[in-house]
Amino acid sequence: MTDTVQLEQTILAEIAGASDDTALEGVRVAALGKNGSITALLKTLGTLPPDERKTQGPLINGLKDRVNAALVARRDAFKNAALEARLNTESVDVTLPVREAPAEIGRLHPITQVVDELTAIFADMGFAVAEGPDIETDDYNFTKLNFPENHPAREMHDTFFFNPKPDGSRLLLRTHTSPVQVRTMLSRKPPIRVIIPGRTYRSDSDQTHTPMFHQVEGLVVDKGSHLGHLKWILEEFCKAFFEVDRVKMRFRPSFFPFTEPSLEVDIQCRRDKGEIRFGDGDDWLEILGCGMVHPNVLRNCGLDPDEYQGFAWGMGIDRIAMLKYGMPDLRAFFDADVRWLSHYGFRPLDFPTLAGGLSP
């Protein structure tokens, strides 16, 4: 039997003499590895007589435990020495300002902020939020909304069409969020009170138009809905959104295939030093279109126009964001410029509420 005392002294000396982790790992493998010296002793225990096994077993296992403890202690010594060396060579400039937290640096896009503001205002009036797909059928985007087949009114929207299917039908990118009105009327029974914010697509691009833009529409369907209700809702919305005490609006006759009568709405304002102020002044600015839901649309959605009537409106979210927060060019909304977002963006934890104020 190998002299365990001599073996222990040899291994402990090698551990103490190891200069780094690599050398220490070599000592461990030589002693405790698959073919290590201590492992070899452990393998001999099975061949020893019972009496001798009782004597040698504790000696060899004790040797193994002491070697393991020495290895751990030596590794800790290397770690402490490395840390000490790092602390002696590195320093922290305590005069540097503390970095801002991510919640302080990050900014919400103005579109996200305005959608939250719209939701807060209309939720206070009892409206729910409805959503639908960006890719629509011709039936939902045009036909059920009272656009006749091959009617010139379909060309008003500069539609992005997909390639025709084998049956000749074509999907399209929705040109307005009105298909969600159709889906809502087909899936719910009146009374209906919803707003529909979302992305829409038209082939147009300049300072005030982009191929993809954001729109919010509202829909009310009930047995006694009328234009007086519509006017009150729009007035209250404008006062809350633009944060003014009073607002003056005018309604002008217009044409939309899905409403009858159809109206465009102007809001009184004052243009001053390149800015627009709402609530006073002698100028007018168009902000949205609206009207009573056309009886044909109600019929197409399974509702009896002799029993129900409704009204709807629609406005560009990007446009009202530009008006409220003084942004001169719509294209910058989609440039992904961090500098622009840092200037016009909103702190993520400043949730808009009617009680606490919509905008920070």
N, C-alpha and C positions, 0 to 999 in steps of 0.2 A: 504494500500500500504506500502510495506516495506520501511523503511527509507534508501534511496539510499546513503546518505552521510555516515551513520554509516556502511553500507555494504562496501562502497568503502574503508573506513579507515581500516576495518577488513582485506579485501583482500590484500590491499597494505602492511599492516603489515606482513601478512603471506608471501608475495613475498619477502619482505626485510629480513625476518627471514629464508628463505629457505637456507639450507646449501650446496646443490648441485643440479645438473640437475634433479635427480630423485625426490627430494622433490619439486622442482619448477614445474615439470610436474604434480605432485599431486595437487598443488594449482591451476594450470590452469584447470585441469579436474573438480575440485570442483566448479570453478567459471564459466567456459565457455563450459564445456562438455555437453553431451546430457541431463544430469539431473542436470546441474550446477545451482548455485543460480542466476546468471545473465541471463542465458538461461530461467529460470523460469519466471523472470520478463518480458522478451521479449515476452513470450507466453501469458502473461496477457493483452498485448496491444490490442489484437483483441476483448477483452470483455469489454473494457472501452468505455464510451460515447465519441463522437467525440471531444468535448471541452477538456475533461481530457486527451484524447489520444494525443492531440497536445501539452500538457504540459509535460506529462510523457515520451512521445517518445524520445524527445531530451535528457532528463535527463538520461534515461536508455542507449541509444546508446552512449552518451558521457561517461558514466561509463564504458561501454564495451571498447571503444577506449582507455581510460586512463589505464585500466587494461592491455590491449594488449601491450601498449607502455611500461608499467612497466615490463612486462614479457620479452620483447625484451631486455630492458636495463639490466635486471638481468642476462639474458643468456650471453650477451656481456661481462658483468663483470666476469662471470665464465670463459669464453674463454680467456679474457685478463689475469686473474689470473693464469690459466693453462700455458699460453705462458710465462708469467713472471717466473713461477716456473721452466719451462723447460730451459729457457735461463740462469737461475741461476745455474742449475745443469749440463748442457751440455756445452761442449767447442769444438772448432774446432782447430786442429793443422795446423796453416797456413804454417808450414815449410814442410808439406808433398807435394810431387810433384803432379802436376795436372794429372789426368788420361787422357790417350790418347783417342782421339775420335775413334768411331768404324771404321771409314774409314781408320784410321792409323793402327789399330790393325789387322783388317781382312786381309786375304790373298786369292788371286785367286789360284786355283790349277794349277800346270804347264801345264796340258793338256788343260785347258781353255785358258791359255796364248798362247800356241803354236797354237791352232786352230785360235785364233784371229790374230796371226802373219801370218799364212797361208792365211787366208781370205784377209788380207791387201795386201799381195804380189800378189796373183792371181787376186784380184779385179783390181789392177793397170794394169794387162795385159788384162782386159776385160772379166774375167770369172765371172759367177754367181755361187751361192751356191745352190746345189740340195740336197734334203733329202728324205728318204723313211723309211718304217717300219723295225723294228728289226726282227719281225717274218715274214718269207717269205715262198713262195711256192717252191717246188722242181723245177718247171718250170722256175721261174725267177732266182733262185739261181744257177741252173745247166743247164737245157736243152737249154734255149734260149742263154746261153753263150757257146754253142757248146760242152757241156759235154755229150757224148753219154750215153744212158741207160746202167747201169751195167758196165760202163767203169771204170778201176782202178783209173783214174784221180779223180773220185769222192771221193775216199778214201784218197786223199792227204790232205783233209781239216778237217778230224776228226770231223764230223758234229754232232751237238746236234739235234736229231730228236724228234718230239712229237709223241704220240701214233697214230697209223694209224686210219683214218676215216673209216666209213663203206664201202666206195668204194675202200679202199686200199691206197688212197693218204695220204701223211704225210706233215704237216707243219714242219718248222725247224727254228732254230735261224741262221740268215744269217752268212755265213762264210767269207764274204767279202762285201764291199759296192757296188760291181759290179751290183747287181740287180737294184740299182738306175740308173745305166747307161741304163739298159734295159727299165725301166719305163720312163726315159727321152726321149729316142729315139722313144718310142711308143707314147708319148704325144706331142712331139714337132717336128717341121720340121727343117732340117738343114738351116743355120749353127748353130751348137751347141758348146758351150764352157762352161763347168761346172766343178766345183770341188765338191767332195762328201765326207765331213768328217762325221764320225759316229762310233758307237760301232759295233764290230763284235765279233763272238764267235767261239772258237774251243777247243776241248778237249785236252788241253796241259797246263802244269804248271811247270816252273822252273825259274831260275834267269832271263832269258830273254823272258819268255813266260808266259802268264796268260790265263785262260779260257775265260775271256772277255778282249778285248783290243780295241784300237782305230786305225782307218785307214783313210787315205785320198786318194781318187782316183781323177784323172782328165780325162776328155773326150773332144776330139775335133772331130767333124764330119763336113766335108765341101767337096766341089768338088775338091779342090787342096791341101788338107792336105798331108804332107809327113814327113819322118823321120828327115829332116833338121829342120822343125818347132819344132818337139818334142825335138830335141837336144838343140835348142836355149832356149826353155821354161825351160827345166830342168837346164841348166847352169845358167840362170838368177835367177831362184828360189834359187839354192844353194848359189849363191853369196849374194843374199839378206837375206836369212834365217840365214846363218852362219856368215854374216856380214864380208865378206872378199872381197878384191878387184879383185881377180882372182881365178879361180878354174879350175882344170883339171879333166876331166872325161873320163872313158873308158866304152864302150858298149860291152858286151859279149853275144854271142848267148845263148838262153835258150829255154824253152818250157812252154807255157801256152795255154790251150785249146781255149781261147777266143782271142788270138792275133796271127798274122802271118805276118812277122817274129816277134819272141819274143826275148826280150833282158833283161839282167840284167845290172845294172849301178853301177860302182864303182867310188868313188871320192878319189882323191889323198889326203893324209894326212900325218901327222908326229905324232908318238906316243912319248910323252915326259913326264917322271915322272908320269905315270899313267893317263895322259890326252891326248886327241886327238886334234891336231891342223889342221885345214883345210886350203888349199891354198898353201901349200908347203910340202916338205918331199918326201920320197921314198916309203911309204907304200900306200896300197889301202884298202878301206873299202866299202863293198857293202851297198847300202842304199835303192834301190828300183828296181822294175821290170816294164817293159813297152813293148810297141810294137804297130804295126798297127792292128787296129780292124779287126778280122777275117771276111772274106766275109760272112760266114755262120751266124755270129752274126748280121750283117747288114740285111741279108735276114730275119732272125727270128724277127727282129724289124720293118719289113715293108719298109726297105730302099734298093734301087737298088745299089749293089756294083759296077756296071759298071758306075754309075753316081756319087756316093759318096764314099769317103774313109775317114778313121779317125784314130786317134791314142789315146792310153790311157796309164795311168801309175798308180801305186799304191805304197804307202809306209806306214809304221807304224808310227803313230803320237807319240806313247810312245817311240819308238826307237829313232827318231830324237830329241825328247825332252831330252832323256838321253845323246845323243851325244853332244848336244849343251850346256847343263847346268851341265854336269858332274855328273849324278846320277848313282850310281853303280848297283842298284838292281831294277828291274821292279816291283817286288812285293810290294815294299814300296808305290807305287802309289795308292794302294787300301787298305792300312792298316788303314786309317783314323787316323793317328797319328798327333796330333796337333803340336807337336814339329817338326816333319818332314816338315809339311806344313808351319810352321813359318819360317823354314830355307830356303826351296826351293820355297815357294810361292811368289806371286807378288802382289804389292799394287794395289787395285782395280781401282784406278783412273788413273793409268799409261797406257793409251791406246796405243797399238803399232801402229805406223804409219811409212811409209817409209821415210817421211820427218823428223820426229822427232826422229827416231830410233825405232827399233822393241823391243829390250829388254832394261829395265831400266839400 
